[in-house]
Amino acid sequence: AQSVTQLDSHVSVSEGTPVLLRCNYSSSYSPSLFWYVQHPNKGLQLLLKYTSAATLVKGINGFEAEFKKSETSFHLTKPSAHMSDAAEYFCVVTLNRDDKIIFGKGTRLHILP
Amino acid sequence: EAQVTQNPRYLITVTGKKLTVTCSQNMNHEYMSWYRQDPGLGLRQIYYSMNVEVTDKGDVPEGYKVSRKEKRNFPLILESPSPNQTSLYFCASTLSRSYNEQFFGPGTRLTVL
């Protein structure tokens, strides 16, 4: 069965320090992987996506993610956190074999001054 | 401006009173979805549609109906709402199939008393 696991429900980092949000997936078929961000009282916005091209994907606002097939992971990173990064982040898996879209349960990122 | 619109944005209703949440997109997208977002559960897909007159169940379809008579519109219908349908609802669209970026509406916060 397909699934996606975001390993931390909350992550707190100090402003200016690196961010790591972890995502693991389970899929029997070739997946496409996405990270979306949701700021308070807003809809979701795409940060970046992997669709079987380069394994290191760069997104908006300085975020990037690396697809590691051997580890079935797609962790989101940013070298230096900014206060405006405080939001909820969702890892999403879609399967190229069918049209299932599976969301992780989300990671809330807190930025400490 | 390319966008997905939802109406109403906020709705308080009572058990059993039929309601419809509208969703419209102006990007000529084929694929549209409805999600509900609940704390700790992330987003769960209710129904999706791959094109006009083609709809299919997502992970949590019970108690909901949808229709896709025109490409741009994808209304969500609750024939007899119940309190466990109190949630934040998002409509989303994407160009074709599920491995493209999804564009989300602003959300509809529904309370069923």
gemmi code that builds the backbone of each chain (N, CA, C; Angstrom):
import gemmi

chains = {
    "A": [
        ("ALA", (0.847, -1.193, 0.000), (0.000, 0.000, 0.000), (0.882, 1.241, 0.000)),
        ("GLN", (0.353, 2.268, -0.636), (1.113, 3.509, -0.720), (0.885, 4.328, 0.549)),
        ("SER", (1.927, 5.009, 0.982), (1.777, 5.859, 2.153), (2.872, 6.910, 2.163)),
        ("VAL", (2.657, 7.919, 2.953), (3.689, 8.933, 3.155), (3.714, 9.283, 4.629)),
        ("THR", (4.900, 9.346, 5.201), (5.078, 9.614, 6.620), (5.957, 10.838, 6.822)),
        ("GLN", (5.396, 11.816, 7.480), (6.205, 12.957, 7.914), (6.588, 12.670, 9.358)),
        ("LEU", (7.892, 12.579, 9.582), (8.370, 11.992, 10.819), (8.206, 12.894, 12.034)),
        ("ASP", (8.021, 14.173, 11.837), (7.874, 15.105, 12.947), (6.599, 15.918, 12.754)),
        ("SER", (5.771, 15.976, 13.781), (4.574, 16.812, 13.663), (4.894, 18.285, 13.944)),
        ("HIS", (5.940, 18.517, 14.750), (6.383, 19.891, 15.039), (7.908, 19.930, 14.978)),
        ("VAL", (8.424, 21.019, 14.405), (9.862, 21.265, 14.408), (10.084, 22.722, 14.794)),
        ("SER", (11.002, 22.940, 15.729), (11.343, 24.310, 16.138), (12.816, 24.555, 15.860)),
        ("VAL", (13.110, 25.669, 15.193), (14.497, 26.046, 14.933), (14.632, 27.543, 15.202)),
        ("SER", (15.837, 27.960, 15.472), (16.108, 29.383, 15.664), (16.303, 30.059, 14.310)),
        ("GLU", (15.924, 31.299, 14.254), (16.119, 32.063, 13.015), (17.598, 32.032, 12.637)),
        ("GLY", (17.862, 31.804, 11.353), (19.234, 31.762, 10.873), (19.889, 30.396, 10.911)),
        ("THR", (19.225, 29.417, 11.508), (19.789, 28.050, 11.559), (19.126, 27.181, 10.499)),
        ("PRO", (19.735, 26.022, 10.191), (19.173, 25.173, 9.119), (17.841, 24.529, 9.516)),
        ("VAL", (17.069, 24.253, 8.465), (15.780, 23.573, 8.613), (15.861, 22.211, 7.952)),
        ("LEU", (15.331, 21.193, 8.633), (15.204, 19.851, 8.065), (13.817, 19.315, 8.412)),
        ("LEU", (13.003, 19.089, 7.403), (11.689, 18.469, 7.585), (11.722, 17.133, 6.853)),
        ("ARG", (11.412, 16.070, 7.587), (11.622, 14.729, 7.044), (10.340, 14.111, 6.476)),
        ("CYS", (10.526, 13.404, 5.368), (9.403, 12.742, 4.701), (9.885, 11.411, 4.144)),
        ("ASN", (9.188, 10.354, 4.486), (9.436, 9.039, 3.901), (8.172, 8.555, 3.210)),
        ("TYR", (8.354, 7.817, 2.146), (7.194, 7.333, 1.405), (7.317, 5.837, 1.179)),
        ("SER", (6.197, 5.246, 0.898), (6.151, 3.836, 0.550), (5.352, 3.715, -0.730)),
        ("SER", (5.973, 3.139, -1.768), (5.280, 3.033, -3.041), (5.866, 1.889, -3.855)),
        ("SER", (4.998, 1.138, -4.476), (5.445, 0.052, -5.350), (5.753, 0.546, -6.749)),
        ("TYR", (5.355, 1.762, -7.041), (5.496, 2.295, -8.389), (6.271, 3.604, -8.346)),
        ("SER", (6.645, 4.050, -9.511), (7.422, 5.284, -9.615), (6.588, 6.468, -9.123)),
        ("PRO", (7.046, 7.149, -8.080), (6.239, 8.250, -7.526), (6.658, 9.610, -8.064)),
        ("SER", (5.739, 10.550, -7.955), (6.077, 11.962, -8.017), (5.920, 12.486, -6.603)),
        ("LEU", (6.791, 13.404, -6.225), (6.819, 13.879, -4.839), (6.768, 15.397, -4.813)),
        ("PHE", (6.043, 15.922, -3.855), (5.846, 17.362, -3.757), (5.986, 17.786, -2.294)),
        ("TRP", (6.381, 19.020, -2.122), (6.239, 19.697, -0.831), (5.376, 20.935, -1.049)),
        ("TYR", (4.366, 21.079, -0.170), (3.522, 22.268, -0.170), (3.657, 22.963, 1.184)),
        ("VAL", (3.438, 24.271, 1.174), (3.457, 25.052, 2.402), (2.096, 25.707, 2.603)),
        ("GLN", (1.669, 25.745, 3.860), (0.411, 26.401, 4.198), (0.671, 27.400, 5.328)),
        ("HIS", (0.593, 28.677, 5.003), (0.709, 29.695, 6.028), (-0.631, 29.837, 6.745)),
        ("PRO", (-0.617, 30.352, 7.973), (-1.856, 30.432, 8.767), (-3.001, 31.082, 8.001)),
        ("ASN", (-4.136, 30.406, 8.018), (-5.369, 30.898, 7.381), (-5.229, 31.112, 5.881)),
        ("LYS", (-4.367, 30.344, 5.279), (-4.166, 30.436, 3.822), (-4.342, 29.073, 3.187)),
        ("GLY", (-4.427, 29.065, 1.860), (-4.437, 27.817, 1.122), (-3.033, 27.249, 0.999)),
        ("LEU", (-2.883, 26.203, 0.225), (-1.584, 25.557, 0.063), (-0.877, 26.080, -1.183)),
        ("GLN", (0.433, 26.180, -1.066), (1.246, 26.683, -2.165), (2.379, 25.694, -2.424)),
        ("LEU", (2.658, 25.423, -3.690), (3.729, 24.498, -4.029), (5.093, 25.098, -3.707)),
        ("LEU", (5.923, 24.328, -2.992), (7.310, 24.707, -2.742), (8.223, 24.130, -3.818)),
        ("LEU", (8.071, 22.839, -4.083), (8.918, 22.167, -5.071), (8.320, 20.805, -5.398)),
        ("LYS", (8.858, 20.219, -6.500), (8.357, 18.897, -6.884), (9.459, 18.080, -7.532)),
        ("TYR", (9.365, 16.776, -7.390), (10.245, 15.815, -8.043), (9.390, 14.934, -8.943)),
        ("THR", (9.791, 14.870, -10.231), (9.041, 14.013, -11.149), (9.988, 13.230, -12.043)),
        ("SER", (10.970, 12.596, -11.460), (11.915, 11.670, -12.090), (12.983, 12.344, -12.949)),
        ("ALA", (13.229, 13.599, -12.724), (14.362, 14.267, -13.376), (15.508, 14.309, -12.344)),
        ("ALA", (16.101, 15.460, -12.106), (17.208, 15.569, -11.153), (16.744, 15.204, -9.751)),
        ("THR", (17.585, 14.495, -9.008), (17.184, 14.051, -7.670), (17.256, 15.172, -6.642)),
        ("LEU", (18.062, 16.198, -6.889), (18.089, 17.359, -6.006), (17.227, 18.437, -6.644)),
        ("VAL", (16.198, 18.817, -5.929), (15.209, 19.742, -6.481), (15.257, 21.046, -5.702)),
        ("LYS", (15.328, 22.138, -6.418), (15.315, 23.463, -5.771), (13.920, 24.068, -5.912)),
        ("GLY", (13.480, 24.706, -4.835), (12.156, 25.310, -4.856), (12.202, 26.799, -4.563)),
        ("ILE", (11.052, 27.299, -4.165), (10.973, 28.733, -3.870), (11.468, 29.026, -2.462)),
        ("ASN", (11.812, 30.283, -2.220), (12.189, 30.760, -0.879), (13.395, 30.034, -0.297)),
        ("GLY", (14.288, 29.521, -1.146), (15.520, 28.911, -0.675), (15.408, 27.468, -0.221)),
        ("PHE", (14.240, 26.873, -0.364), (14.065, 25.470, 0.024), (14.562, 24.528, -1.078)),
        ("GLU", (15.026, 23.361, -0.655), (15.355, 22.302, -1.598), (15.088, 20.949, -0.960)),
        ("ALA", (15.013, 19.925, -1.807), (14.755, 18.574, -1.319), (15.508, 17.585, -2.195)),
        ("GLU", (15.901, 16.474, -1.591), (16.635, 15.457, -2.329), (15.855, 14.148, -2.311)),
        ("PHE", (15.622, 13.610, -3.495), (14.960, 12.324, -3.631), (15.999, 11.224, -3.486)),
        ("LYS", (15.811, 10.351, -2.495), (16.724, 9.238, -2.286), (15.931, 7.947, -2.389)),
        ("LYS", (16.030, 7.304, -3.528), (15.222, 6.115, -3.763), (15.593, 4.999, -2.804)),
        ("SER", (16.871, 4.836, -2.517), (17.318, 3.741, -1.653), (16.780, 3.894, -0.235)),
        ("GLU", (16.560, 5.131, 0.183), (16.041, 5.397, 1.525), (14.548, 5.721, 1.495)),
        ("THR", (13.951, 5.733, 0.342), (12.542, 6.153, 0.133), (12.248, 7.432, 0.911)),
        ("SER", (13.110, 8.419, 0.719), (12.954, 9.675, 1.448), (12.937, 10.859, 0.498)),
        ("PHE", (12.371, 11.947, 0.993), (12.303, 13.200, 0.227), (12.284, 14.323, 1.250)),
        ("HIS", (13.389, 14.489, 1.958), (13.467, 15.471, 3.037), (13.623, 16.885, 2.496)),
        ("LEU", (13.004, 17.817, 3.177), (13.020, 19.235, 2.798), (14.038, 19.972, 3.659)),
        ("THR", (14.873, 20.790, 3.038), (15.891, 21.518, 3.788), (15.948, 22.975, 3.355)),
        ("LYS", (16.494, 23.787, 4.267), (16.791, 25.179, 3.955), (17.979, 25.562, 4.810)),
        ("PRO", (18.979, 26.232, 4.234), (20.210, 26.490, 4.996), (20.018, 27.435, 6.181)),
        ("SER", (19.106, 28.397, 6.024), (18.973, 29.428, 7.054), (17.505, 29.825, 7.191)),
        ("ALA", (16.931, 29.547, 8.342), (15.501, 29.795, 8.541), (15.227, 31.283, 8.719)),
        ("HIS", (14.058, 31.678, 8.223), (13.585, 33.051, 8.366), (12.247, 33.015, 9.081)),
        ("MET", (11.938, 34.093, 9.785), (10.677, 34.125, 10.538), (9.479, 33.838, 9.640)),
        ("SER", (9.549, 34.279, 8.399), (8.426, 34.088, 7.472), (8.245, 32.624, 7.055)),
        ("ASP", (9.178, 31.745, 7.430), (9.048, 30.315, 7.103), (8.120, 29.589, 8.063)),
        ("ALA", (7.712, 30.247, 9.143), (6.798, 29.615, 10.095), (5.487, 29.284, 9.395)),
        ("ALA", (5.172, 27.999, 9.323), (4.004, 27.534, 8.556), (3.881, 26.030, 8.763)),
        ("GLU", (2.878, 25.454, 8.095), (2.759, 23.998, 8.080), (3.186, 23.501, 6.710)),
        ("TYR", (3.915, 22.399, 6.701), (4.480, 21.866, 5.466), (3.956, 20.454, 5.242)),
        ("PHE", (3.567, 20.199, 4.006), (2.993, 18.899, 3.661), (3.811, 18.227, 2.564)),
        ("CYS", (4.158, 16.979, 2.806), (4.790, 16.135, 1.802), (3.685, 15.354, 1.098)),
        ("VAL", (3.736, 15.293, -0.217), (2.667, 14.661, -0.997), (3.273, 13.695, -1.992)),
        ("VAL", (2.667, 12.531, -2.069), (3.094, 11.511, -3.032), (1.969, 11.264, -4.010)),
        ("THR", (2.300, 11.231, -5.277), (1.327, 10.785, -6.273), (1.973, 9.679, -7.086)),
        ("LEU", (1.147, 8.753, -7.520), (1.664, 7.582, -8.207), (1.388, 7.697, -9.684)),
        ("ASN", (2.417, 7.517, -10.470), (2.261, 7.675, -11.909), (1.428, 6.569, -12.541)),
        ("ARG", (1.188, 5.511, -11.760), (0.406, 4.406, -12.309), (-1.098, 4.725, -12.280)),
        ("ASP", (-1.504, 5.439, -11.267), (-2.919, 5.812, -11.168), (-2.996, 7.263, -10.712)),
        ("ASP", (-4.129, 7.681, -10.245), (-4.279, 9.092, -9.913), (-4.454, 9.339, -8.427)),
        ("LYS", (-3.926, 8.427, -7.639), (-4.026, 8.619, -6.192), (-3.069, 9.723, -5.736)),
        ("ILE", (-3.583, 10.568, -4.863), (-2.766, 11.618, -4.264), (-2.797, 11.402, -2.765)),
        ("ILE", (-1.627, 11.272, -2.154), (-1.567, 10.970, -0.724), (-0.779, 12.057, -0.009)),
        ("PHE", (-1.427, 12.670, 0.967), (-0.799, 13.721, 1.766), (-0.226, 13.133, 3.044)),
        ("GLY", (0.944, 13.652, 3.446), (1.399, 13.421, 4.797), (0.552, 14.233, 5.767)),
        ("LYS", (0.720, 13.975, 7.064), (-0.111, 14.636, 8.066), (0.379, 16.028, 8.409)),
        ("GLY", (1.503, 16.417, 7.858), (1.970, 17.779, 8.039), (3.003, 17.927, 9.137)),
        ("THR", (3.891, 18.895, 8.951), (4.864, 19.283, 9.974), (4.739, 20.780, 10.189)),
        ("ARG", (4.485, 21.152, 11.431), (4.397, 22.582, 11.734), (5.779, 23.082, 12.112)),
        ("LEU", (6.257, 24.075, 11.383), (7.587, 24.646, 11.607), (7.461, 25.926, 12.412)),
        ("HIS", (8.146, 25.950, 13.565), (8.182, 27.135, 14.433), (9.567, 27.758, 14.323)),
        ("ILE", (9.616, 29.058, 14.180), (10.896, 29.759, 14.101), (11.061, 30.604, 15.360)),
        ("LEU", (12.125, 30.340, 16.090), (12.389, 31.048, 17.346), (13.282, 32.257, 17.065)),
        ("PRO", (12.967, 33.400, 17.678), (13.783, 34.597, 17.421), (15.172, 34.488, 18.035)),
    ],
    "B": [
        ("GLU", (-6.079, 36.646, -13.810), (-5.217, 35.932, -12.850), (-5.683, 34.493, -12.725)),
        ("ALA", (-4.720, 33.558, -12.837), (-5.028, 32.143, -12.689), (-5.394, 31.854, -11.241)),
        ("GLN", (-6.557, 31.231, -11.043), (-6.937, 30.977, -9.657), (-8.031, 29.925, -9.558)),
        ("VAL", (-8.154, 29.412, -8.324), (-9.255, 28.536, -7.947), (-10.068, 29.289, -6.902)),
        ("THR", (-11.353, 29.403, -7.138), (-12.207, 30.124, -6.188), (-13.189, 29.154, -5.555)),
        ("GLN", (-13.508, 29.416, -4.302), (-14.469, 28.617, -3.559), (-15.457, 29.557, -2.888)),
        ("ASN", (-16.697, 29.103, -2.812), (-17.716, 29.859, -2.090), (-18.716, 28.915, -1.435)),
        ("PRO", (-19.136, 29.230, -0.198), (-18.675, 30.363, 0.608), (-17.335, 30.072, 1.276)),
        ("ARG", (-16.723, 31.068, 1.860), (-15.482, 30.863, 2.596), (-15.750, 30.354, 4.017)),
        ("TYR", (-16.866, 30.771, 4.564), (-17.262, 30.334, 5.902), (-18.739, 29.974, 5.872)),
        ("LEU", (-19.084, 28.894, 6.568), (-20.492, 28.481, 6.598), (-20.769, 27.772, 7.908)),
        ("ILE", (-21.820, 28.225, 8.572), (-22.330, 27.547, 9.753), (-23.730, 27.071, 9.411)),
        ("THR", (-23.991, 25.785, 9.622), (-25.289, 25.234, 9.274), (-25.717, 24.237, 10.347)),
        ("VAL", (-26.877, 23.638, 10.147), (-27.389, 22.672, 11.115), (-27.465, 21.289, 10.480)),
        ("THR", (-27.483, 20.300, 11.309), (-27.550, 18.910, 10.856), (-28.728, 18.696, 9.923)),
        ("GLY", (-28.444, 18.060, 8.791), (-29.497, 17.662, 7.870), (-29.871, 18.673, 6.813)),
        ("LYS", (-29.353, 19.872, 6.885), (-29.717, 20.894, 5.909), (-28.755, 20.870, 4.729)),
        ("LYS", (-29.247, 20.468, 3.584), (-28.416, 20.302, 2.394), (-27.636, 21.569, 2.055)),
        ("LEU", (-26.383, 21.381, 1.659), (-25.594, 22.544, 1.262), (-24.668, 22.186, 0.100)),
        ("THR", (-24.260, 23.200, -0.611), (-23.326, 23.046, -1.730), (-22.199, 24.055, -1.574)),
        ("VAL", (-20.979, 23.585, -1.725), (-19.810, 24.457, -1.774), (-19.329, 24.479, -3.222)),
        ("THR", (-19.242, 25.658, -3.775), (-18.853, 25.755, -5.185), (-17.341, 25.874, -5.324)),
        ("CYS", (-16.843, 25.399, -6.440), (-15.428, 25.502, -6.777), (-15.323, 25.788, -8.267)),
        ("SER", (-14.512, 26.763, -8.620), (-14.343, 27.105, -10.024), (-12.882, 27.438, -10.288)),
        ("GLN", (-12.390, 26.986, -11.456), (-11.007, 27.308, -11.836), (-11.006, 27.880, -13.262)),
        ("ASN", (-10.074, 28.799, -13.501), (-10.024, 29.486, -14.796), (-8.774, 29.125, -15.589)),
        ("MET", (-8.204, 27.945, -15.333), (-6.947, 27.543, -15.962), (-7.134, 26.412, -16.975)),
        ("ASN", (-8.368, 26.059, -17.255), (-8.675, 24.975, -18.200), (-8.075, 23.636, -17.738)),
        ("HIS", (-8.019, 23.444, -16.435), (-7.456, 22.206, -15.900), (-8.451, 21.064, -16.027)),
        ("GLU", (-7.905, 19.869, -16.292), (-8.759, 18.684, -16.414), (-9.062, 18.065, -15.052)),
        ("TYR", (-8.060, 18.022, -14.190), (-8.143, 17.270, -12.942), (-8.509, 18.210, -11.791)),
        ("MET", (-9.578, 17.853, -11.069), (-9.981, 18.647, -9.900), (-10.253, 17.717, -8.729)),
        ("SER", (-10.028, 18.236, -7.532), (-10.180, 17.432, -6.317), (-10.836, 18.237, -5.214)),
        ("TRP", (-11.456, 17.519, -4.283), (-11.882, 18.094, -3.019), (-11.157, 17.376, -1.893)),
        ("TYR", (-10.712, 18.188, -0.898), (-10.042, 17.659, 0.277), (-10.714, 18.230, 1.521)),
        ("ARG", (-10.595, 17.488, 2.601), (-10.895, 18.049, 3.901), (-9.633, 18.008, 4.755)),
        ("GLN", (-9.475, 19.044, 5.579), (-8.300, 19.145, 6.432), (-8.751, 19.170, 7.874)),
        ("ASP", (-8.254, 18.220, 8.652), (-8.577, 18.128, 10.069), (-7.286, 18.067, 10.869)),
        ("PRO", (-7.268, 18.674, 12.054), (-6.030, 18.719, 12.853), (-5.446, 17.332, 13.064)),
        ("GLY", (-4.141, 17.218, 12.797), (-3.452, 15.954, 13.014), (-3.647, 14.921, 11.928)),
        ("LEU", (-4.524, 15.205, 10.969), (-4.808, 14.221, 9.916), (-4.342, 14.684, 8.546)),
        ("GLY", (-3.856, 15.901, 8.429), (-3.439, 16.411, 7.131), (-4.636, 16.622, 6.223)),
        ("LEU", (-4.402, 16.532, 4.933), (-5.482, 16.657, 3.957), (-5.860, 15.271, 3.444)),
        ("ARG", (-7.140, 15.022, 3.384), (-7.624, 13.746, 2.862), (-8.528, 14.020, 1.668)),
        ("GLN", (-8.314, 13.238, 0.636), (-9.051, 13.464, -0.603), (-10.462, 12.878, -0.488)),
        ("ILE", (-11.451, 13.694, -0.843), (-12.842, 13.263, -0.747), (-13.297, 12.661, -2.080)),
        ("TYR", (-13.201, 13.438, -3.126), (-13.523, 13.021, -4.488), (-12.562, 13.706, -5.438)),
        ("TYR", (-12.409, 13.100, -6.610), (-11.656, 13.769, -7.649), (-12.328, 13.546, -9.000)),
        ("SER", (-11.928, 14.353, -9.949), (-12.501, 14.269, -11.296), (-11.387, 14.455, -12.312)),
        ("MET", (-11.296, 13.529, -13.249), (-10.250, 13.627, -14.273), (-10.711, 14.377, -15.516)),
        ("ASN", (-12.013, 14.601, -15.620), (-12.514, 15.394, -16.732), (-14.024, 15.523, -16.593)),
        ("VAL", (-14.626, 16.215, -17.507), (-16.081, 16.414, -17.468), (-16.786, 15.059, -17.436)),
        ("GLU", (-17.744, 14.953, -16.520), (-18.557, 13.749, -16.351), (-17.768, 12.533, -15.863)),
        ("VAL", (-16.532, 12.731, -15.406), (-15.727, 11.634, -14.872), (-15.336, 11.967, -13.441)),
        ("THR", (-15.921, 11.258, -12.482), (-15.576, 11.492, -11.080), (-15.286, 10.160, -10.410)),
        ("ASP", (-14.525, 10.225, -9.319), (-14.190, 8.999, -8.602), (-13.970, 9.313, -7.137)),
        ("LYS", (-14.158, 8.281, -6.306), (-14.029, 8.457, -4.868), (-12.569, 8.562, -4.463)),
        ("GLY", (-12.328, 9.418, -3.481), (-11.029, 9.480, -2.846), (-11.013, 8.593, -1.613)),
        ("ASP", (-10.369, 9.073, -0.574), (-10.217, 8.257, 0.632), (-11.391, 8.374, 1.606)),
        ("VAL", (-12.089, 9.496, 1.582), (-13.171, 9.728, 2.559), (-14.426, 10.256, 1.873)),
        ("PRO", (-15.049, 9.480, 0.974), (-16.177, 10.000, 0.208), (-17.534, 9.950, 0.902)),
        ("GLU", (-17.634, 9.234, 2.029), (-18.948, 9.009, 2.638), (-19.565, 10.327, 3.073)),
        ("GLY", (-20.830, 10.523, 2.679), (-21.566, 11.715, 3.069), (-21.424, 12.879, 2.103)),
        ("TYR", (-20.695, 12.674, 1.032), (-20.461, 13.740, 0.053), (-20.867, 13.285, -1.352)),
        ("LYS", (-21.215, 14.256, -2.172), (-21.430, 14.036, -3.596), (-20.733, 15.136, -4.373)),
        ("VAL", (-20.416, 14.845, -5.615), (-19.820, 15.853, -6.496), (-20.444, 15.713, -7.874)),
        ("SER", (-20.241, 16.716, -8.690), (-20.626, 16.623, -10.097), (-19.615, 17.410, -10.918)),
        ("ARG", (-19.490, 17.056, -12.174), (-18.572, 17.783, -13.063), (-19.248, 17.898, -14.431)),
        ("LYS", (-20.133, 18.867, -14.498), (-20.885, 19.085, -15.742), (-20.126, 20.007, -16.697)),
        ("GLU", (-19.284, 20.853, -16.130), (-18.460, 21.750, -16.955), (-17.030, 21.606, -16.472)),
        ("LYS", (-16.094, 21.881, -17.359), (-14.691, 21.691, -17.001), (-14.270, 22.598, -15.853)),
        ("ARG", (-14.771, 23.800, -15.789), (-14.293, 24.758, -14.815), (-14.897, 24.591, -13.425)),
        ("ASN", (-16.032, 23.909, -13.300), (-16.741, 23.852, -12.019), (-16.788, 22.449, -11.437)),
        ("PHE", (-16.647, 22.387, -10.117), (-16.637, 21.083, -9.440), (-17.258, 21.265, -8.049)),
        ("PRO", (-18.571, 21.357, -7.963), (-19.220, 21.599, -6.668), (-19.201, 20.376, -5.761)),
        ("LEU", (-19.126, 20.644, -4.470), (-19.185, 19.617, -3.434), (-20.536, 19.729, -2.740)),
        ("ILE", (-21.257, 18.631, -2.662), (-22.615, 18.629, -2.127), (-22.670, 17.759, -0.879)),
        ("LEU", (-23.238, 18.331, 0.181), (-23.507, 17.566, 1.386), (-25.024, 17.470, 1.499)),
        ("GLU", (-25.570, 16.307, 1.199), (-27.022, 16.135, 1.156), (-27.650, 16.254, 2.545)),
        ("SER", (-26.976, 15.696, 3.534), (-27.483, 15.721, 4.903), (-26.294, 15.860, 5.858)),
        ("PRO", (-25.818, 17.087, 6.006), (-24.591, 17.276, 6.795), (-24.741, 16.796, 8.233)),
        ("SER", (-23.621, 16.327, 8.779), (-23.586, 15.912, 10.183), (-22.404, 16.585, 10.855)),
        ("PRO", (-22.418, 16.659, 12.186), (-21.329, 17.357, 12.892), (-19.935, 16.828, 12.566)),
        ("ASN", (-19.806, 15.553, 12.227), (-18.461, 15.041, 11.914), (-17.962, 15.514, 10.543)),
        ("GLN", (-18.759, 16.286, 9.854), (-18.300, 16.917, 8.613), (-17.837, 18.360, 8.835)),
        ("THR", (-17.830, 18.768, 10.085), (-17.222, 20.057, 10.421), (-15.736, 19.974, 10.114)),
        ("SER", (-15.266, 20.846, 9.263), (-13.890, 20.741, 8.779), (-13.543, 21.949, 7.921)),
        ("LEU", (-12.292, 21.974, 7.485), (-11.829, 22.960, 6.512), (-11.699, 22.236, 5.168)),
        ("TYR", (-12.360, 22.765, 4.157), (-12.414, 22.100, 2.858), (-11.630, 22.896, 1.817)),
        ("PHE", (-10.869, 22.156, 1.017), (-10.110, 22.767, -0.067), (-10.454, 22.111, -1.392)),
        ("CYS", (-10.629, 22.947, -2.382), (-10.732, 22.492, -3.760), (-9.380, 22.721, -4.423)),
        ("ALA", (-9.010, 21.831, -5.341), (-7.734, 21.979, -6.037), (-7.899, 21.558, -7.485)),
        ("SER", (-7.066, 22.110, -8.345), (-7.081, 21.688, -9.746), (-5.650, 21.531, -10.236)),
        ("THR", (-5.501, 20.708, -11.279), (-4.197, 20.511, -11.885), (-4.390, 20.235, -13.367)),
        ("LEU", (-3.323, 20.468, -14.122), (-3.436, 20.450, -15.578), (-3.978, 19.121, -16.079)),
        ("SER", (-3.320, 18.049, -15.700), (-3.785, 16.729, -16.104), (-3.093, 15.707, -15.237)),
        ("ARG", (-3.813, 14.742, -14.824), (-3.325, 13.677, -13.947), (-2.703, 14.249, -12.675)),
        ("SER", (-2.288, 13.397, -11.833), (-1.953, 13.813, -10.481), (-0.483, 14.123, -10.273)),
        ("TYR", (0.338, 14.032, -11.331), (1.743, 14.325, -11.063), (2.137, 15.746, -11.447)),
        ("ASN", (1.131, 16.550, -11.725), (1.387, 17.974, -11.926), (1.083, 18.729, -10.650)),
        ("GLU", (1.608, 19.943, -10.580), (1.329, 20.803, -9.441), (-0.165, 21.033, -9.298)),
        ("GLN", (-0.651, 20.980, -8.071), (-2.038, 21.322, -7.804), (-2.125, 22.790, -7.379)),
        ("PHE", (-3.187, 23.439, -7.815), (-3.496, 24.807, -7.411), (-4.698, 24.742, -6.476)),
        ("PHE", (-4.536, 25.328, -5.297), (-5.564, 25.206, -4.275), (-6.393, 26.478, -4.161)),
        ("GLY", (-7.656, 26.270, -3.847), (-8.513, 27.383, -3.485), (-8.191, 27.849, -2.077)),
        ("PRO", (-8.849, 28.924, -1.630), (-8.541, 29.517, -0.324), (-9.127, 28.759, 0.859)),
        ("GLY", (-10.012, 27.820, 0.596), (-10.591, 27.031, 1.678), (-11.981, 27.497, 2.081)),
        ("THR", (-12.776, 26.551, 2.563), (-14.112, 26.822, 3.110), (-14.186, 26.196, 4.484)),
        ("ARG", (-14.421, 27.046, 5.474), (-14.525, 26.514, 6.836), (-15.996, 26.243, 7.127)),
        ("LEU", (-16.323, 24.971, 7.306), (-17.709, 24.546, 7.520), (-17.886, 24.075, 8.954)),
        ("THR", (-18.925, 24.582, 9.587), (-19.325, 24.120, 10.922), (-20.748, 23.590, 10.834)),
        ("VAL", (-20.929, 22.342, 11.266), (-22.260, 21.731, 11.285), (-22.672, 21.536, 12.746)),
        ("LEU", (-23.752, 22.191, 13.130), (-24.196, 22.137, 14.533), (-25.195, 21.015, 14.773)),
    ],
}
model = gemmi.Model(1)
for chain_id, residues in chains.items():
    chain = gemmi.Chain(chain_id)
    for i, (resn, *xyz) in enumerate(residues, 1):
        res = gemmi.Residue()
        res.name, res.seqid = resn, gemmi.SeqId(i, " ")
        for name, pos in zip(("N", "CA", "C"), xyz):
            atom = gemmi.Atom()
            atom.name, atom.element = name, gemmi.Element(name[0])
            atom.pos, atom.b_iso = gemmi.Position(*pos), 0.0
            res.add_atom(atom)
        chain.add_residue(res)
    model.add_chain(chain)
structure = gemmi.Structure()
structure.add_model(model)
structure.setup_entities()
